[in-house]
Amino acid sequence: MNNIVLENSIPDISIVGSGIKFPEHLTLETIAILEKCRSVYTIANHFSNEKNTPPSLKRKIKNLWHLYQSDRLRRENYKIMTEAILNAAHKERPIAYLAAGNPVVFDSVTQWIIESAEEQNLTVKVFPSISSIDTIMVDLTREVAPGLQIYDASMLVGLNLQPRPDISCIILQISTFGTSYTTAYRMPKNNFLNPLKNYLIQFYAASHQVYFVSSSFSSTNTSRILTISLEDLDSINPEQIRGASLFIPPLHKPYENSDFLSIMRDSNNFNSNYLIES
């Protein structure tokens, strides 16, 4: 494959993430990569305005927010932004795409860059960063074990996905629930989460307590957690949950496979399956 990048080389397009709290969540690896890029393209309009953004990075940031048209399908907006980044790479390489959060967590632009890079003879590499999933669990001070479910709010309902009520669940993209259109500069009606509530009540008790989590995204704000009953999901003011994710704790404990758990605690089984290294 022509777009394979060696470990220490700089690709034509570096796909990096800002983390959730910018610029505090930038990793040392990401900072080093951005220093080597000529331009840094982003679709998040607050990066260049954040007071703590390093001056050397601020000078490189090229905001594509002006391409994000209201009343257009989000998919169309992201396609146009992807094309702008690919075109820039041919002229300015090496460049970076700075995504919000982790670049492979619900980011269509990242996926389209990767899919288009090889046919356009561009090298690309994705670098890890902090996602909202990390900050949500930290804000809630909860352990991920024994498991965690993650869903897109609209696709949960639209694809008839069935959450397990015995495992913690995070539902993302709440602010855009029920529409494929761009919601920038618009506010949903108060009951816009009614279909989501009705769907979830098939799996959880109506009185089950759930949490809207809004993690801190800059030095000027703090994380917020709003606790409500599932039955009140569609009565909440949308302004209160702008950018929030929904965390649903387990309704009950998982049913144990006692035979398997017993084997896990058996020392003879352990010694026969895990040998001492010589």
Backbone hydrogen bonds in HBPLUS format (Angstrom, degrees):
<---DONOR---> <-ACCEPTOR-->    atom                        ^
c    i                          cat <-CA-CA->   ^        H-A-AA   ^      H-
h    n   atom  resd res      DA  || num        DHA   H-A  angle D-A-AA Bond
n    s   type  num  typ     dist DA aas  dist angle  dist       angle   num
A0009-SER N   A0006-LEU O   3.25 MM   3  5.43 159.1  2.30 109.4 115.7     1
A0095-ILE N   A0012-ASP O   2.84 MM  83  6.12 166.0  1.86 154.6 155.0     2
A0013-ILE N   A0123-THR O   3.01 MM 110  6.38 149.0  2.11 147.8 157.6     3
A0125-LYS N   A0013-ILE O   3.15 MM 112  6.69 150.0  2.24 160.5 167.2     4
A0014-SER N   A0095-ILE O   2.94 MM  81  6.40 159.7  1.98 147.0 152.8     5
A0097-TYR N   A0014-SER O   2.83 MM  83  6.22 156.4  1.88 152.9 158.8     6
A0015-ILE N   A0125-LYS O   2.84 MM 110  6.07 176.7  1.84 163.3 163.8     7
A0127-PHE N   A0015-ILE O   2.86 MM 112  6.13 160.6  1.90 176.8 172.7     8
A0016-VAL N   A0097-TYR O   2.96 MM  81  6.20 161.0  2.00 157.4 163.6     9
A0099-ALA N   A0016-VAL O   2.87 MM  83  6.19 167.9  1.89 159.4 155.3    10
A0018-SER N   A0099-ALA O   2.83 MM  81  6.09 146.6  1.94 160.7 170.2    11
A0019-GLY N   A0101-GLY O   3.21 MM  82  3.98 164.8  2.23 117.9 113.7    12
A0101-GLY N   A0019-GLY O   3.03 MM  82  3.98 139.0  2.20 133.0 121.6    13
A0025-HIS N   A0021-LYS O   2.75 MM   4  5.49 151.1  1.84 170.5 179.1    14
A0022-PHE N   A0217-PHE O   3.20 MM 195  6.11 162.9  2.23 126.1 120.9    15
A0026-LEU N   A0023-PRO O   3.06 MM   3  5.56 168.1  2.08 120.4 124.0    16
A0031-ILE N   A0027-THR O   2.97 MM   4  6.27 164.1  1.99 155.3 159.1    17
A0032-ALA N   A0028-LEU O   3.02 MM   4  6.19 158.9  2.07 145.1 150.7    18
A0033-ILE N   A0029-GLU O   2.99 MM   4  6.25 154.6  2.06 148.1 155.1    19
A0034-LEU N   A0030-THR O   2.90 MM   4  6.13 167.5  1.91 158.1 160.9    20
A0035-GLU N   A0031-ILE O   3.05 MM   4  6.22 146.0  2.17 144.7 153.1    21
A0036-LYS N   A0033-ILE O   2.98 MM   3  5.38 140.2  2.14 107.1 118.3    22
A0037-CYS N   A0034-LEU O   3.23 MM   3  5.15 151.6  2.32  98.0 106.4    23
A0038-ARG N   A0094-PRO O   2.85 MM  56  6.04 163.3  1.88 165.1 162.6    24
A0096-ALA N   A0039-SER O   2.99 MM  57  6.43 145.4  2.11 147.9 158.5    25
A0040-VAL N   A0060-LYS O   3.06 MM  20  5.49 167.7  2.08 127.4 124.3    26
A0062-LYS N   A0040-VAL O   2.75 MM  22  5.93 156.0  1.80 154.5 154.9    27
A0041-TYR N   A0096-ALA O   2.76 MM  55  6.05 162.7  1.79 167.7 161.5    28
A0098-LEU N   A0041-TYR O   2.77 MM  57  5.99 163.3  1.80 162.5 168.5    29
A0042-THR N   A0062-LYS O   3.27 MM  20  6.46 154.0  2.35 147.6 147.1    30
A0064-LEU N   A0042-THR O   2.81 MM  22  5.98 166.8  1.83 170.4 174.7    31
A0049-ASN N   A0046-HIS O   3.16 MM   3  5.18 138.4  2.35  98.3 110.3    32
A0050-GLU N   A0046-HIS O   3.03 MM   4  6.04 126.0  2.33 151.5 162.6    33
A0053-THR N   A0050-GLU O   3.09 MM   3  5.53 166.2  2.10 116.6 120.5    34
A0057-LEU N   A0054-PRO O   2.94 MM   3  5.36 130.1  2.19 111.5 124.6    35
A0058-LYS N   A0054-PRO O   2.91 MM   4  6.16 162.5  1.95 157.8 163.7    36
A0059-ARG N   A0055-PRO O   3.09 MM   4  6.24 154.1  2.16 150.4 154.4    37
A0060-LYS N   A0057-LEU O   2.92 MM   3  5.26 138.3  2.10 106.9 119.0    38
A0061-ILE N   A0057-LEU O   3.19 MM   4  6.43 134.6  2.41 151.4 164.1    39
A0067-LEU N   A0064-LEU O   2.92 MM   3  5.66 161.0  1.96 121.9 127.9    40
A0068-TYR N   A0065-TRP O   2.87 MM   3  5.17 157.0  1.93 112.1 119.9    41
A0182-THR N   A0072-ARG O   2.81 MM 110  5.65 151.1  1.89 147.7 154.4    42
A0076-GLU N   A0073-LEU O   2.97 MM   3  5.34 124.3  2.29 106.3 119.8    43
A0077-ASN N   A0073-LEU O   3.17 MM   4  6.61 157.4  2.23 153.1 159.5    44
A0074-ARG N   A0180-SER O   2.89 MM 106  6.11 164.0  1.91 152.2 156.5    45
A0078-TYR N   A0074-ARG O   2.90 MM   4  6.19 165.3  1.92 161.6 164.8    46
A0079-LYS N   A0075-ARG O   2.98 MM   4  6.15 147.0  2.09 142.1 151.1    47
A0080-ILE N   A0076-GLU O   3.07 MM   4  6.31 161.0  2.11 149.9 153.8    48
A0081-MET N   A0077-ASN O   3.03 MM   4  6.33 156.8  2.09 148.7 155.3    49
A0082-THR N   A0078-TYR O   2.88 MM   4  6.02 152.5  1.96 142.2 149.9    50
A0083-GLU N   A0079-LYS O   2.99 MM   4  6.27 158.8  2.03 150.1 154.9    51
A0084-ALA N   A0080-ILE O   3.10 MM   4  6.37 150.2  2.20 142.2 150.1    52
A0085-ILE N   A0081-MET O   3.07 MM   4  6.37 152.2  2.15 147.9 154.6    53
A0086-LEU N   A0082-THR O   2.94 MM   4  6.23 163.3  1.97 155.8 160.4    54
A0087-ASN N   A0083-GLU O   2.92 MM   4  6.04 162.0  1.95 148.6 153.6    55
A0088-ALA N   A0084-ALA O   3.02 MM   4  6.14 151.0  2.11 138.2 146.2    56
A0089-ALA N   A0085-ILE O   2.97 MM   4  6.22 147.3  2.08 145.0 153.8    57
A0090-HIS N   A0086-LEU O   3.36 MM   4  6.72 148.5  2.46 146.3 152.3    58
A0091-LYS N   A0088-ALA O   3.07 MM   3  5.23 128.9  2.34  99.2 112.7    59
A0092-GLU N   A0088-ALA O   2.75 MM   4  5.78 157.9  1.80 162.9 169.5    60
A0093-ARG N   A0089-ALA O   3.07 MM   4  4.74 145.0  2.20 127.8 129.7    61
A0105-VAL N   A0102-ASN O   3.11 MM   3  5.52 169.3  2.13 124.0 124.4    62
A0112-TRP N   A0108-SER O   2.98 MM   4  6.23 159.8  2.02 156.6 162.0    63
A0113-ILE N   A0109-VAL O   2.93 MM   4  6.11 153.7  2.00 152.4 159.3    64
A0114-ILE N   A0110-THR O   3.06 MM   4  6.31 166.0  2.08 153.6 156.8    65
A0115-GLU N   A0111-GLN O   2.97 MM   4  6.17 159.0  2.01 145.9 151.9    66
A0116-SER N   A0112-TRP O   2.99 MM   4  6.00 146.8  2.10 141.0 148.8    67
A0117-ALA N   A0113-ILE O   2.92 MM   4  5.81 137.0  2.11 149.7 159.5    68
A0120-GLN N   A0116-SER O   3.19 MM   4  6.30 133.2  2.42 146.2 159.0    69
A0120-GLN N   A0117-ALA O   3.12 MM   3  5.20 134.7  2.33  97.8 110.7    70
A0122-LEU N   A0117-ALA O   2.84 MM   5  4.82 171.5  1.85 143.9 144.4    71
A0121-ASN N   A0118-GLU O   3.00 MM   3  4.94 163.2  2.03 107.5 110.7    72
A0134-ASP N   A0131-SER O   3.13 MM   3  5.44 126.7  2.43 102.4 114.0    73
A0135-THR N   A0131-SER O   3.34 MM   4  6.79 161.3  2.37 147.2 151.0    74
A0136-ILE N   A0132-SER O   2.82 MM   4  5.88 156.0  1.88 149.8 156.1    75
A0137-MET N   A0133-ILE O   3.34 MM   4  6.44 168.0  2.35 142.8 145.3    76
A0138-VAL N   A0134-ASP O   3.13 MM   4  6.38 149.7  2.23 144.4 153.4    77
A0139-ASP N   A0135-THR O   2.77 MM   4  5.92 163.2  1.79 151.2 155.9    78
A0140-LEU N   A0136-ILE O   2.98 MM   4  6.20 149.6  2.07 146.5 154.7    79
A0141-THR N   A0137-MET O   2.95 MM   4  5.80 109.9  2.46 125.9 142.4    80
A0142-ARG N   A0137-MET O   3.06 MM   5  5.42 160.7  2.10 152.9 158.3    81
A0141-THR N   A0138-VAL O   2.96 MM   3  4.72 143.6  2.10  95.9 107.4    82
A0147-GLY N   A0144-VAL O   3.11 MM   3  5.82 123.0  2.45 137.3 133.2    83
A0149-GLN N   A0168-SER O   2.94 MM  19  6.25 160.1  1.98 147.5 154.1    84
A0170-ILE N   A0149-GLN O   2.81 MM  21  6.12 160.2  1.85 151.4 157.1    85
A0151-TYR N   A0170-ILE O   2.96 MM  19  6.41 157.3  2.01 159.9 167.3    86
A0172-LEU N   A0151-TYR O   2.82 MM  21  6.17 164.3  1.84 170.7 170.6    87
A0156-LEU N   A0152-ASP O   2.84 MM   4  5.91 144.5  1.97 157.2 166.8    88
A0153-ALA N   A0172-LEU O   2.90 MM  19  5.72 157.9  1.95 155.7 157.8    89
A0158-GLY N   A0154-SER O   2.73 MM   4  5.86 169.8  1.74 155.2 157.8    90
A0159-LEU N   A0155-MET O   2.88 MM   4  5.37 154.5  1.95 133.5 137.6    91
A0161-LEU N   A0156-LEU O   3.02 MM   5  5.03 141.3  2.17 139.0 149.2    92
A0160-ASN N   A0157-VAL O   3.16 MM   3  5.08 160.9  2.20 103.8 109.2    93
A0167-ILE N   A0164-ARG O   3.35 MM   3  5.80 166.8  2.37 120.1 119.8    94
A0251-LEU N   A0165-PRO O   2.61 MM  86  5.35 161.7  1.64 165.8 172.7    95
A0169-CYS N   A0248-ILE O   2.95 MM  79  5.04 152.1  2.03 144.3 152.1    96
A0248-ILE N   A0169-CYS O   2.78 MM  79  5.04 168.4  1.79 154.0 157.9    97
A0171-ILE N   A0246-LEU O   2.75 MM  75  5.00 163.0  1.78 152.1 157.7    98
A0246-LEU N   A0171-ILE O   2.93 MM  75  5.00 171.6  1.94 150.6 151.3    99
A0177-PHE N   A0174-ILE O   3.08 MM   3  5.15 161.4  2.12 116.3 115.3   100
A0186-ARG N   A0183-THR O   3.04 MM   3  5.34 143.2  2.18 138.4 134.0   101
A0192-PHE N   A0189-LYS O   3.13 MM   3  5.38 156.3  2.19 123.3 120.8   102
A0194-ASN N   A0191-ASN O   3.03 MM   3  5.54 160.5  2.07 124.5 124.9   103
A0196-LEU N   A0193-LEU O   3.09 MM   3  5.22 118.6  2.49 100.4 115.7   104
A0197-LYS N   A0193-LEU O   2.92 MM   4  6.22 160.6  1.96 159.5 165.4   105
A0198-ASN N   A0194-ASN O   2.95 MM   4  6.17 170.7  1.96 158.7 160.8   106
A0199-TYR N   A0195-PRO O   3.04 MM   4  6.11 146.5  2.16 136.6 145.4   107
A0200-LEU N   A0196-LEU O   2.94 MM   4  6.15 165.5  1.96 153.5 157.0   108
A0201-ILE N   A0197-LYS O   2.99 MM   4  6.13 150.4  2.08 153.8 161.1   109
A0202-GLN N   A0199-TYR O   3.14 MM   3  5.67 157.2  2.19 109.8 116.9   110
A0203-PHE N   A0200-LEU O   2.85 MM   3  5.48 159.5  1.89 118.2 124.9   111
A0204-TYR N   A0200-LEU O   2.95 MM   4  6.12 143.5  2.08 149.7 160.9   112
A0208-HIS N   A0205-ALA O   2.95 MM   3  5.19 163.1  1.98 112.8 117.9   113
A0231-GLU N   A0206-ALA O   2.86 MM  25  4.83 139.7  2.02 161.3 148.7   114
A0230-LEU N   A0208-HIS O   2.82 MM  22  5.57 149.0  1.91 153.8 163.3   115
A0210-VAL N   A0228-ILE O   2.82 MM  18  5.66 169.2  1.83 170.6 174.4   116
A0228-ILE N   A0210-VAL O   3.09 MM  18  5.66 162.5  2.12 151.6 157.2   117
A0211-TYR N   A0247-PHE O   2.93 MM  36  5.06 164.3  1.95 152.8 156.7   118
A0247-PHE N   A0211-TYR O   2.72 MM  36  5.06 169.1  1.73 156.6 160.6   119
A0212-PHE N   A0226-LEU O   2.81 MM  14  4.99 166.4  1.83 150.1 152.6   120
A0226-LEU N   A0212-PHE O   2.85 MM  14  4.99 161.4  1.88 146.1 152.6   121
A0213-VAL N   A0245-SER O   2.80 MM  32  5.33 164.0  1.83 156.1 161.5   122
A0245-SER N   A0213-VAL O   2.97 MM  32  5.33 158.4  2.01 141.2 145.6   123
A0214-SER N   A0224-ARG O   2.82 MM  10  5.07 169.8  1.83 158.5 160.7   124
A0224-ARG N   A0214-SER O   2.80 MM  10  5.07 154.1  1.86 139.7 148.6   125
A0221-ASN N   A0218-SER O   3.47 MM   3  5.90 175.5  2.47 112.5 113.6   126
A0232-ASP N   A0229-SER O   2.90 MM   3  5.43 156.1  1.96 116.4 124.2   127
A0233-LEU N   A0230-LEU O   3.07 MM   3  5.26 162.7  2.10 116.9 117.8   128
A0235-SER N   A0232-ASP O   3.04 MM   3  5.33 165.9  2.06 116.1 119.6   129
A0240-GLN N   A0237-ASN O   2.89 MM   3  5.57 144.8  2.02 121.3 130.2   130
A0241-ILE N   A0238-PRO O   3.12 MM   3  5.38 146.5  2.24 104.3 113.8   131
A0244-ALA N   A0241-ILE O   2.95 MM   3  5.02 166.1  1.97 127.2 126.2   132
A0261-LEU N   A0257-ASN O   3.02 MM   4  6.28 167.5  2.04 160.5 164.5   133
A0262-SER N   A0258-SER O   2.92 MM   4  5.96 149.1  2.01 142.0 150.1   134
A0263-ILE N   A0259-ASP O   3.12 MM   4  6.40 151.0  2.20 143.0 150.3   135
A0264-MET N   A0260-PHE O   3.01 MM   4  6.35 149.7  2.10 147.4 156.1   136
A0265-ARG N   A0261-LEU O   3.30 MM   4  6.58 138.2  2.49 138.5 147.7   137
A0265-ARG N   A0262-SER O   3.18 MM   3  5.30 131.8  2.43  96.6 108.8   138
A0266-ASP N   A0263-ILE O   3.07 MM   3  5.01 161.4  2.11 105.0 110.4   139
A0270-PHE N   A0266-ASP O   3.09 MM   4  6.38 154.8  2.15 146.3 153.8   140
A0271-ASN N   A0267-SER O   2.89 MM   4  6.14 167.0  1.91 154.7 156.7   141
A0272-SER N   A0268-ASN O   3.02 MM   4  6.15 145.0  2.14 144.1 153.3   142
A0273-ASN N   A0269-ASN O   3.11 MM   4  6.15 135.2  2.32 142.0 152.3   143
A0273-ASN N   A0270-PHE O   3.26 MM   3  5.36 135.5  2.47  98.2 109.8   144
A0274-TYR N   A0270-PHE O   2.85 MM   4  5.74 146.0  1.97 156.3 163.1   145
